Amino acid sequence: PPMGVSKACSSCIRTADVKEVCTQCDKFVCQNCSRLCSCCNAVTCSLCSTVDCGDVGEPILCNGCSIFQV
């Protein structure tokens, strides 16, 4: 976006100073809502990631990595 124009986070719909883009859906996500995939370290939003409740520590997996975890 042009300088001074902010985008809203796709998860919480709030604007934030520092934003990242979800590697799965390319939507803006703020630091509070971004999740880091435990497998490939990709930044994802809450809609494009899952929490693996079966493992100790409940790792977060992006949609790309979660299809390989059976």
GIFENZI-V889954 format. One record per backbone hydrogen bond with DSSP energy under -0.5 kcal/mol. NH is the residue of the N-H (numbers start at 1). CO is the residue of the C=O. Records with the same first field share a line. If there is no record, write none. Layout:
NH: CO, CO
This chain:
5: 2
6: 4
9: 14
10: 28
13: 9
16: 7
19: 17
20: 29
22: 27
23: 43
26: 22
29: 20
31: 18
33: 30
34: 30
35: 44
37: 35, 42
38: 60
41: 37
44: 35
48: 45
49: 46
50: 61
52: 50, 59
53: 51
55: 52
58: 55
61: 50
63: 48
66: 62
67: 63
68: 65
69: 66
70: 68
